[in-house]
Amino acid sequence: MQRIPIPSKEITQVGYQERSETLEIKFEPGGVYHFFNVPADVFDGLMNAASRFRQRTSGVDAKAISPGYCGWLI
């Protein structure tokens, strides 16, 4: 899965595989979380929100992912 770099203090990369509906998030300390059964529109919303968030704020990072998705640290 290819990841997209994210200019954030907490999240460094985000990847999504539409076929399997798998979202990967790599955090600054080095952990990579996989979230399964994430619809494409949720991923698109996350990326759009992150883009708007970066435009409106500086020095603050979102720290929560919407509940209801299964995630695994690898």
PDB file with one MODEL, atoms N, CA, C and O in Angstrom:
MODEL        1
ATOM      1  N   MET A   1       0.848  -1.173   0.000  1.00  0.00           N
ATOM      2  CA  MET A   1       0.000   0.000   0.000  1.00  0.00           C
ATOM      3  C   MET A   1       0.895   1.238   0.000  1.00  0.00           C
ATOM      4  O   MET A   1       1.819   1.347   0.806  1.00  0.00           O
ATOM      5  N   GLN A   2       0.618   2.147  -0.891  1.00  0.00           N
ATOM      6  CA  GLN A   2       1.381   3.386  -0.954  1.00  0.00           C
ATOM      7  C   GLN A   2       0.796   4.384   0.051  1.00  0.00           C
ATOM      8  O   GLN A   2      -0.420   4.552   0.142  1.00  0.00           O
ATOM      9  N   ARG A   3       1.678   5.035   0.795  1.00  0.00           N
ATOM     10  CA  ARG A   3       1.245   6.028   1.783  1.00  0.00           C
ATOM     11  C   ARG A   3       1.545   7.436   1.295  1.00  0.00           C
ATOM     12  O   ARG A   3       2.493   7.663   0.544  1.00  0.00           O
ATOM     13  N   ILE A   4       0.719   8.374   1.737  1.00  0.00           N
ATOM     14  CA  ILE A   4       0.860   9.788   1.405  1.00  0.00           C
ATOM     15  C   ILE A   4       1.465  10.487   2.614  1.00  0.00           C
ATOM     16  O   ILE A   4       0.947  10.339   3.720  1.00  0.00           O
ATOM     17  N   PRO A   5       2.551  11.248   2.439  1.00  0.00           N
ATOM     18  CA  PRO A   5       3.115  11.998   3.569  1.00  0.00           C
ATOM     19  C   PRO A   5       2.134  13.067   4.044  1.00  0.00           C
ATOM     20  O   PRO A   5       1.488  13.738   3.239  1.00  0.00           O
ATOM     21  N   ILE A   6       2.035  13.212   5.355  1.00  0.00           N
ATOM     22  CA  ILE A   6       1.147  14.196   5.966  1.00  0.00           C
ATOM     23  C   ILE A   6       2.002  15.126   6.832  1.00  0.00           C
ATOM     24  O   ILE A   6       2.705  14.654   7.725  1.00  0.00           O
ATOM     25  N   PRO A   7       1.952  16.431   6.585  1.00  0.00           N
ATOM     26  CA  PRO A   7       2.724  17.359   7.423  1.00  0.00           C
ATOM     27  C   PRO A   7       2.010  17.583   8.755  1.00  0.00           C
ATOM     28  O   PRO A   7       1.206  18.506   8.891  1.00  0.00           O
ATOM     29  N   SER A   8       2.305  16.749   9.715  1.00  0.00           N
ATOM     30  CA  SER A   8       1.620  16.776  11.003  1.00  0.00           C
ATOM     31  C   SER A   8       2.614  16.433  12.096  1.00  0.00           C
ATOM     32  O   SER A   8       3.628  15.784  11.839  1.00  0.00           O
ATOM     33  N   LYS A   9       2.330  16.861  13.302  1.00  0.00           N
ATOM     34  CA  LYS A   9       3.185  16.515  14.439  1.00  0.00           C
ATOM     35  C   LYS A   9       2.952  15.086  14.916  1.00  0.00           C
ATOM     36  O   LYS A   9       3.856  14.468  15.478  1.00  0.00           O
ATOM     37  N   GLU A  10       1.774  14.565  14.703  1.00  0.00           N
ATOM     38  CA  GLU A  10       1.410  13.237  15.215  1.00  0.00           C
ATOM     39  C   GLU A  10       1.367  12.162  14.128  1.00  0.00           C
ATOM     40  O   GLU A  10       1.821  11.040  14.352  1.00  0.00           O
ATOM     41  N   ILE A  11       0.829  12.491  12.962  1.00  0.00           N
ATOM     42  CA  ILE A  11       0.660  11.531  11.872  1.00  0.00           C
ATOM     43  C   ILE A  11       1.656  11.881  10.774  1.00  0.00           C
ATOM     44  O   ILE A  11       1.709  13.027  10.328  1.00  0.00           O
ATOM     45  N   THR A  12       2.450  10.897  10.332  1.00  0.00           N
ATOM     46  CA  THR A  12       3.440  11.187   9.293  1.00  0.00           C
ATOM     47  C   THR A  12       3.013  10.714   7.908  1.00  0.00           C
ATOM     48  O   THR A  12       3.405  11.312   6.905  1.00  0.00           O
ATOM     49  N   GLN A  13       2.205   9.637   7.838  1.00  0.00           N
ATOM     50  CA  GLN A  13       1.779   9.099   6.537  1.00  0.00           C
ATOM     51  C   GLN A  13       0.405   8.464   6.664  1.00  0.00           C
ATOM     52  O   GLN A  13       0.028   7.960   7.722  1.00  0.00           O
ATOM     53  N   VAL A  14      -0.338   8.499   5.559  1.00  0.00           N
ATOM     54  CA  VAL A  14      -1.655   7.865   5.494  1.00  0.00           C
ATOM     55  C   VAL A  14      -1.739   7.117   4.174  1.00  0.00           C
ATOM     56  O   VAL A  14      -1.337   7.629   3.129  1.00  0.00           O
ATOM     57  N   GLY A  15      -2.268   5.894   4.232  1.00  0.00           N
ATOM     58  CA  GLY A  15      -2.469   5.103   3.021  1.00  0.00           C
ATOM     59  C   GLY A  15      -3.852   4.481   3.017  1.00  0.00           C
ATOM     60  O   GLY A  15      -4.454   4.276   4.071  1.00  0.00           O
ATOM     61  N   TYR A  16      -4.352   4.181   1.829  1.00  0.00           N
ATOM     62  CA  TYR A  16      -5.675   3.564   1.728  1.00  0.00           C
ATOM     63  C   TYR A  16      -5.695   2.605   0.548  1.00  0.00           C
ATOM     64  O   TYR A  16      -5.202   2.920  -0.535  1.00  0.00           O
ATOM     65  N   GLN A  17      -6.270   1.435   0.775  1.00  0.00           N
ATOM     66  CA  GLN A  17      -6.462   0.454  -0.284  1.00  0.00           C
ATOM     67  C   GLN A  17      -7.957   0.231  -0.445  1.00  0.00           C
ATOM     68  O   GLN A  17      -8.606  -0.381   0.403  1.00  0.00           O
ATOM     69  N   GLU A  18      -8.486   0.736  -1.541  1.00  0.00           N
ATOM     70  CA  GLU A  18      -9.932   0.707  -1.748  1.00  0.00           C
ATOM     71  C   GLU A  18     -10.484  -0.709  -1.872  1.00  0.00           C
ATOM     72  O   GLU A  18     -11.565  -1.005  -1.363  1.00  0.00           O
ATOM     73  N   ARG A  19      -9.741  -1.583  -2.547  1.00  0.00           N
ATOM     74  CA  ARG A  19     -10.223  -2.960  -2.767  1.00  0.00           C
ATOM     75  C   ARG A  19     -10.539  -3.659  -1.449  1.00  0.00           C
ATOM     76  O   ARG A  19     -11.564  -4.331  -1.329  1.00  0.00           O
ATOM     77  N   SER A  20      -9.665  -3.501  -0.464  1.00  0.00           N
ATOM     78  CA  SER A  20      -9.866  -4.166   0.829  1.00  0.00           C
ATOM     79  C   SER A  20     -10.429  -3.231   1.892  1.00  0.00           C
ATOM     80  O   SER A  20     -10.658  -3.644   3.029  1.00  0.00           O
ATOM     81  N   GLU A  21     -10.651  -1.968   1.523  1.00  0.00           N
ATOM     82  CA  GLU A  21     -11.145  -0.945   2.460  1.00  0.00           C
ATOM     83  C   GLU A  21     -10.266  -0.863   3.712  1.00  0.00           C
ATOM     84  O   GLU A  21     -10.764  -0.828   4.837  1.00  0.00           O
ATOM     85  N   THR A  22      -8.948  -0.835   3.489  1.00  0.00           N
ATOM     86  CA  THR A  22      -7.985  -0.786   4.582  1.00  0.00           C
ATOM     87  C   THR A  22      -7.316   0.577   4.617  1.00  0.00           C
ATOM     88  O   THR A  22      -6.788   1.052   3.612  1.00  0.00           O
ATOM     89  N   LEU A  23      -7.346   1.192   5.783  1.00  0.00           N
ATOM     90  CA  LEU A  23      -6.708   2.484   6.028  1.00  0.00           C
ATOM     91  C   LEU A  23      -5.480   2.238   6.896  1.00  0.00           C
ATOM     92  O   LEU A  23      -5.567   1.557   7.918  1.00  0.00           O
ATOM     93  N   GLU A  24      -4.334   2.791   6.493  1.00  0.00           N
ATOM     94  CA  GLU A  24      -3.112   2.722   7.289  1.00  0.00           C
ATOM     95  C   GLU A  24      -2.744   4.128   7.735  1.00  0.00           C
ATOM     96  O   GLU A  24      -2.775   5.070   6.944  1.00  0.00           O
ATOM     97  N   ILE A  25      -2.399   4.258   9.001  1.00  0.00           N
ATOM     98  CA  ILE A  25      -1.931   5.538   9.528  1.00  0.00           C
ATOM     99  C   ILE A  25      -0.624   5.289  10.256  1.00  0.00           C
ATOM    100  O   ILE A  25      -0.557   4.465  11.168  1.00  0.00           O
ATOM    101  N   LYS A  26       0.423   6.010   9.846  1.00  0.00           N
ATOM    102  CA  LYS A  26       1.723   5.915  10.502  1.00  0.00           C
ATOM    103  C   LYS A  26       1.883   7.127  11.402  1.00  0.00           C
ATOM    104  O   LYS A  26       1.739   8.267  10.960  1.00  0.00           O
ATOM    105  N   PHE A  27       2.180   6.871  12.664  1.00  0.00           N
ATOM    106  CA  PHE A  27       2.332   7.930  13.648  1.00  0.00           C
ATOM    107  C   PHE A  27       3.798   8.255  13.868  1.00  0.00           C
ATOM    108  O   PHE A  27       4.670   7.427  13.606  1.00  0.00           O
ATOM    109  N   GLU A  28       4.067   9.455  14.347  1.00  0.00           N
ATOM    110  CA  GLU A  28       5.426   9.952  14.560  1.00  0.00           C
ATOM    111  C   GLU A  28       6.285   9.021  15.414  1.00  0.00           C
ATOM    112  O   GLU A  28       7.437   8.783  15.053  1.00  0.00           O
ATOM    113  N   PRO A  29       5.786   8.487  16.521  1.00  0.00           N
ATOM    114  CA  PRO A  29       6.649   7.597  17.311  1.00  0.00           C
ATOM    115  C   PRO A  29       7.030   6.316  16.574  1.00  0.00           C
ATOM    116  O   PRO A  29       7.889   5.575  17.053  1.00  0.00           O
ATOM    117  N   GLY A  30       6.417   6.034  15.424  1.00  0.00           N
ATOM    118  CA  GLY A  30       6.812   4.874  14.641  1.00  0.00           C
ATOM    119  C   GLY A  30       5.756   3.805  14.474  1.00  0.00           C
ATOM    120  O   GLY A  30       5.944   2.899  13.662  1.00  0.00           O
ATOM    121  N   GLY A  31       4.659   3.863  15.200  1.00  0.00           N
ATOM    122  CA  GLY A  31       3.624   2.852  15.077  1.00  0.00           C
ATOM    123  C   GLY A  31       2.792   3.029  13.819  1.00  0.00           C
ATOM    124  O   GLY A  31       2.499   4.153  13.412  1.00  0.00           O
ATOM    125  N   VAL A  32       2.409   1.905  13.198  1.00  0.00           N
ATOM    126  CA  VAL A  32       1.522   1.911  12.038  1.00  0.00           C
ATOM    127  C   VAL A  32       0.250   1.180  12.426  1.00  0.00           C
ATOM    128  O   VAL A  32       0.293   0.023  12.846  1.00  0.00           O
ATOM    129  N   TYR A  33      -0.876   1.851  12.286  1.00  0.00           N
ATOM    130  CA  TYR A  33      -2.167   1.253  12.599  1.00  0.00           C
ATOM    131  C   TYR A  33      -2.903   0.936  11.308  1.00  0.00           C
ATOM    132  O   TYR A  33      -2.888   1.728  10.366  1.00  0.00           O
ATOM    133  N   HIS A  34      -3.548  -0.229  11.267  1.00  0.00           N
ATOM    134  CA  HIS A  34      -4.408  -0.622  10.158  1.00  0.00           C
ATOM    135  C   HIS A  34      -5.848  -0.558  10.649  1.00  0.00           C
ATOM    136  O   HIS A  34      -6.173  -1.076  11.717  1.00  0.00           O
ATOM    137  N   PHE A  35      -6.705   0.078   9.861  1.00  0.00           N
ATOM    138  CA  PHE A  35      -8.137   0.135  10.152  1.00  0.00           C
ATOM    139  C   PHE A  35      -8.851  -0.561   9.002  1.00  0.00           C
ATOM    140  O   PHE A  35      -8.664  -0.200   7.841  1.00  0.00           O
ATOM    141  N   PHE A  36      -9.671  -1.561   9.324  1.00  0.00           N
ATOM    142  CA  PHE A  36     -10.333  -2.375   8.319  1.00  0.00           C
ATOM    143  C   PHE A  36     -11.797  -1.968   8.155  1.00  0.00           C
ATOM    144  O   PHE A  36     -12.398  -1.390   9.061  1.00  0.00           O
ATOM    145  N   ASN A  37     -12.359  -2.277   6.990  1.00  0.00           N
ATOM    146  CA  ASN A  37     -13.756  -1.982   6.661  1.00  0.00           C
ATOM    147  C   ASN A  37     -14.035  -0.483   6.696  1.00  0.00           C
ATOM    148  O   ASN A  37     -15.096  -0.057   7.152  1.00  0.00           O
ATOM    149  N   VAL A  38     -13.089   0.312   6.217  1.00  0.00           N
ATOM    150  CA  VAL A  38     -13.251   1.769   6.150  1.00  0.00           C
ATOM    151  C   VAL A  38     -13.683   2.112   4.726  1.00  0.00           C
ATOM    152  O   VAL A  38     -12.910   1.919   3.788  1.00  0.00           O
ATOM    153  N   PRO A  39     -14.907   2.618   4.548  1.00  0.00           N
ATOM    154  CA  PRO A  39     -15.363   2.975   3.207  1.00  0.00           C
ATOM    155  C   PRO A  39     -14.517   4.099   2.600  1.00  0.00           C
ATOM    156  O   PRO A  39     -13.936   4.911   3.320  1.00  0.00           O
ATOM    157  N   ALA A  40     -14.458   4.133   1.271  1.00  0.00           N
ATOM    158  CA  ALA A  40     -13.660   5.146   0.565  1.00  0.00           C
ATOM    159  C   ALA A  40     -14.092   6.559   0.923  1.00  0.00           C
ATOM    160  O   ALA A  40     -13.251   7.453   1.013  1.00  0.00           O
ATOM    161  N   ASP A  41     -15.396   6.780   1.129  1.00  0.00           N
ATOM    162  CA  ASP A  41     -15.846   8.137   1.447  1.00  0.00           C
ATOM    163  C   ASP A  41     -15.353   8.593   2.818  1.00  0.00           C
ATOM    164  O   ASP A  41     -15.175   9.791   3.038  1.00  0.00           O
ATOM    165  N   VAL A  42     -15.131   7.665   3.738  1.00  0.00           N
ATOM    166  CA  VAL A  42     -14.571   8.022   5.050  1.00  0.00           C
ATOM    167  C   VAL A  42     -13.109   8.434   4.880  1.00  0.00           C
ATOM    168  O   VAL A  42     -12.667   9.415   5.478  1.00  0.00           O
ATOM    169  N   PHE A  43     -12.355   7.684   4.063  1.00  0.00           N
ATOM    170  CA  PHE A  43     -10.967   8.060   3.788  1.00  0.00           C
ATOM    171  C   PHE A  43     -10.913   9.428   3.103  1.00  0.00           C
ATOM    172  O   PHE A  43     -10.116  10.284   3.488  1.00  0.00           O
ATOM    173  N   ASP A  44     -11.756   9.634   2.095  1.00  0.00           N
ATOM    174  CA  ASP A  44     -11.790  10.923   1.404  1.00  0.00           C
ATOM    175  C   ASP A  44     -12.116  12.048   2.371  1.00  0.00           C
ATOM    176  O   ASP A  44     -11.512  13.119   2.308  1.00  0.00           O
ATOM    177  N   GLY A  45     -13.067  11.811   3.265  1.00  0.00           N
ATOM    178  CA  GLY A  45     -13.427  12.818   4.262  1.00  0.00           C
ATOM    179  C   GLY A  45     -12.267  13.120   5.194  1.00  0.00           C
ATOM    180  O   GLY A  45     -12.040  14.277   5.545  1.00  0.00           O
ATOM    181  N   LEU A  46     -11.526  12.088   5.600  1.00  0.00           N
ATOM    182  CA  LEU A  46     -10.364  12.273   6.462  1.00  0.00           C
ATOM    183  C   LEU A  46      -9.315  13.132   5.761  1.00  0.00           C
ATOM    184  O   LEU A  46      -8.768  14.059   6.360  1.00  0.00           O
ATOM    185  N   MET A  47      -9.032  12.827   4.494  1.00  0.00           N
ATOM    186  CA  MET A  47      -8.030  13.588   3.759  1.00  0.00           C
ATOM    187  C   MET A  47      -8.480  15.026   3.511  1.00  0.00           C
ATOM    188  O   MET A  47      -7.674  15.952   3.609  1.00  0.00           O
ATOM    189  N   ASN A  48      -9.757  15.219   3.191  1.00  0.00           N
ATOM    190  CA  ASN A  48     -10.275  16.573   2.990  1.00  0.00           C
ATOM    191  C   ASN A  48     -10.257  17.370   4.287  1.00  0.00           C
ATOM    192  O   ASN A  48      -9.913  18.552   4.286  1.00  0.00           O
ATOM    193  N   ALA A  49     -10.622  16.737   5.383  1.00  0.00           N
ATOM    194  CA  ALA A  49     -10.606  17.416   6.678  1.00  0.00           C
ATOM    195  C   ALA A  49      -9.184  17.777   7.074  1.00  0.00           C
ATOM    196  O   ALA A  49      -8.941  18.860   7.606  1.00  0.00           O
ATOM    197  N   ALA A  50      -8.246  16.878   6.819  1.00  0.00           N
ATOM    198  CA  ALA A  50      -6.847  17.152   7.151  1.00  0.00           C
ATOM    199  C   ALA A  50      -6.334  18.330   6.333  1.00  0.00           C
ATOM    200  O   ALA A  50      -5.590  19.168   6.843  1.00  0.00           O
ATOM    201  N   SER A  51      -6.732  18.395   5.064  1.00  0.00           N
ATOM    202  CA  SER A  51      -6.305  19.498   4.203  1.00  0.00           C
ATOM    203  C   SER A  51      -6.887  20.823   4.699  1.00  0.00           C
ATOM    204  O   SER A  51      -6.165  21.816   4.795  1.00  0.00           O
ATOM    205  N   ARG A  52      -8.180  20.849   5.014  1.00  0.00           N
ATOM    206  CA  ARG A  52      -8.812  22.078   5.528  1.00  0.00           C
ATOM    207  C   ARG A  52      -8.232  22.452   6.878  1.00  0.00           C
ATOM    208  O   ARG A  52      -8.030  23.632   7.168  1.00  0.00           O
ATOM    209  N   PHE A  53      -7.961  21.445   7.710  1.00  0.00           N
ATOM    210  CA  PHE A  53      -7.410  21.682   9.043  1.00  0.00           C
ATOM    211  C   PHE A  53      -6.042  22.354   8.936  1.00  0.00           C
ATOM    212  O   PHE A  53      -5.756  23.304   9.664  1.00  0.00           O
ATOM    213  N   ARG A  54      -5.200  21.864   8.031  1.00  0.00           N
ATOM    214  CA  ARG A  54      -3.869  22.450   7.842  1.00  0.00           C
ATOM    215  C   ARG A  54      -3.975  23.886   7.356  1.00  0.00           C
ATOM    216  O   ARG A  54      -3.152  24.722   7.731  1.00  0.00           O
ATOM    217  N   GLN A  55      -4.968  24.192   6.530  1.00  0.00           N
ATOM    218  CA  GLN A  55      -5.126  25.543   6.007  1.00  0.00           C
ATOM    219  C   GLN A  55      -5.588  26.524   7.077  1.00  0.00           C
ATOM    220  O   GLN A  55      -5.230  27.701   7.027  1.00  0.00           O
ATOM    221  N   ARG A  56      -6.370  26.063   8.037  1.00  0.00           N
ATOM    222  CA  ARG A  56      -6.982  26.955   9.028  1.00  0.00           C
ATOM    223  C   ARG A  56      -6.203  27.100  10.320  1.00  0.00           C
ATOM    224  O   ARG A  56      -6.371  28.089  11.034  1.00  0.00           O
ATOM    225  N   THR A  57      -5.353  26.133  10.634  1.00  0.00           N
ATOM    226  CA  THR A  57      -4.667  26.167  11.921  1.00  0.00           C
ATOM    227  C   THR A  57      -3.176  25.975  11.747  1.00  0.00           C
ATOM    228  O   THR A  57      -2.710  25.544  10.692  1.00  0.00           O
ATOM    229  N   SER A  58      -2.441  26.295  12.779  1.00  0.00           N
ATOM    230  CA  SER A  58      -1.007  25.996  12.787  1.00  0.00           C
ATOM    231  C   SER A  58      -0.628  25.565  14.188  1.00  0.00           C
ATOM    232  O   SER A  58      -1.095  26.147  15.167  1.00  0.00           O
ATOM    233  N   GLY A  59       0.219  24.545  14.292  1.00  0.00           N
ATOM    234  CA  GLY A  59       0.699  24.078  15.579  1.00  0.00           C
ATOM    235  C   GLY A  59      -0.263  23.200  16.357  1.00  0.00           C
ATOM    236  O   GLY A  59       0.006  22.873  17.512  1.00  0.00           O
ATOM    237  N   VAL A  60      -1.395  22.805  15.744  1.00  0.00           N
ATOM    238  CA  VAL A  60      -2.369  21.950  16.419  1.00  0.00           C
ATOM    239  C   VAL A  60      -2.672  20.777  15.511  1.00  0.00           C
ATOM    240  O   VAL A  60      -2.845  20.953  14.305  1.00  0.00           O
ATOM    241  N   ASP A  61      -2.738  19.570  16.082  1.00  0.00           N
ATOM    242  CA  ASP A  61      -3.018  18.376  15.285  1.00  0.00           C
ATOM    243  C   ASP A  61      -4.228  17.630  15.833  1.00  0.00           C
ATOM    244  O   ASP A  61      -4.438  17.556  17.043  1.00  0.00           O
ATOM    245  N   ALA A  62      -5.014  17.084  14.920  1.00  0.00           N
ATOM    246  CA  ALA A  62      -6.121  16.221  15.332  1.00  0.00           C
ATOM    247  C   ALA A  62      -5.537  14.946  15.922  1.00  0.00           C
ATOM    248  O   ALA A  62      -4.540  14.429  15.418  1.00  0.00           O
ATOM    249  N   LYS A  63      -6.150  14.434  16.985  1.00  0.00           N
ATOM    250  CA  LYS A  63      -5.600  13.251  17.653  1.00  0.00           C
ATOM    251  C   LYS A  63      -6.571  12.080  17.701  1.00  0.00           C
ATOM    252  O   LYS A  63      -6.250  11.052  18.297  1.00  0.00           O
ATOM    253  N   ALA A  64      -7.747  12.201  17.095  1.00  0.00           N
ATOM    254  CA  ALA A  64      -8.737  11.142  17.227  1.00  0.00           C
ATOM    255  C   ALA A  64      -9.211  10.662  15.863  1.00  0.00           C
ATOM    256  O   ALA A  64      -9.294  11.438  14.912  1.00  0.00           O
ATOM    257  N   ILE A  65      -9.513   9.404  15.783  1.00  0.00           N
ATOM    258  CA  ILE A  65     -10.123   8.800  14.606  1.00  0.00           C
ATOM    259  C   ILE A  65     -11.527   8.379  15.031  1.00  0.00           C
ATOM    260  O   ILE A  65     -11.727   7.912  16.153  1.00  0.00           O
ATOM    261  N   SER A  66     -12.486   8.543  14.144  1.00  0.00           N
ATOM    262  CA  SER A  66     -13.857   8.200  14.451  1.00  0.00           C
ATOM    263  C   SER A  66     -13.966   6.746  14.912  1.00  0.00           C
ATOM    264  O   SER A  66     -13.400   5.858  14.274  1.00  0.00           O
ATOM    265  N   PRO A  67     -14.678   6.490  16.000  1.00  0.00           N
ATOM    266  CA  PRO A  67     -14.823   5.106  16.469  1.00  0.00           C
ATOM    267  C   PRO A  67     -15.663   4.272  15.509  1.00  0.00           C
ATOM    268  O   PRO A  67     -16.354   4.806  14.642  1.00  0.00           O
ATOM    269  N   GLY A  68     -15.593   2.982  15.674  1.00  0.00           N
ATOM    270  CA  GLY A  68     -16.412   2.079  14.872  1.00  0.00           C
ATOM    271  C   GLY A  68     -15.609   1.314  13.836  1.00  0.00           C
ATOM    272  O   GLY A  68     -16.170   0.489  13.116  1.00  0.00           O
ATOM    273  N   TYR A  69     -14.311   1.566  13.743  1.00  0.00           N
ATOM    274  CA  TYR A  69     -13.466   0.864  12.803  1.00  0.00           C
ATOM    275  C   TYR A  69     -12.432   0.072  13.587  1.00  0.00           C
ATOM    276  O   TYR A  69     -11.896   0.553  14.586  1.00  0.00           O
ATOM    277  N   CYS A  70     -12.158  -1.128  13.138  1.00  0.00           N
ATOM    278  CA  CYS A  70     -11.205  -1.995  13.827  1.00  0.00           C
ATOM    279  C   CYS A  70      -9.793  -1.613  13.417  1.00  0.00           C
ATOM    280  O   CYS A  70      -9.492  -1.562  12.225  1.00  0.00           O
ATOM    281  N   GLY A  71      -8.927  -1.345  14.377  1.00  0.00           N
ATOM    282  CA  GLY A  71      -7.545  -0.964  14.066  1.00  0.00           C
ATOM    283  C   GLY A  71      -6.547  -1.882  14.744  1.00  0.00           C
ATOM    284  O   GLY A  71      -6.784  -2.367  15.850  1.00  0.00           O
ATOM    285  N   TRP A  72      -5.422  -2.119  14.068  1.00  0.00           N
ATOM    286  CA  TRP A  72      -4.362  -2.966  14.609  1.00  0.00           C
ATOM    287  C   TRP A  72      -3.031  -2.270  14.477  1.00  0.00           C
ATOM    288  O   TRP A  72      -2.719  -1.721  13.421  1.00  0.00           O
ATOM    289  N   LEU A  73      -2.245  -2.284  15.530  1.00  0.00           N
ATOM    290  CA  LEU A  73      -0.895  -1.748  15.503  1.00  0.00           C
ATOM    291  C   LEU A  73       0.047  -2.833  15.024  1.00  0.00           C
ATOM    292  O   LEU A  73       0.029  -3.954  15.533  1.00  0.00           O
ATOM    293  N   ILE A  74       0.890  -2.488  14.021  1.00  0.00           N
ATOM    294  CA  ILE A  74       1.888  -3.467  13.573  1.00  0.00           C
ATOM    295  C   ILE A  74       3.268  -2.907  13.768  1.00  0.00           C
ATOM    296  O   ILE A  74       4.254  -3.573  13.454  1.00  0.00           O
TER     297      ILE A  74
ENDMDL
END
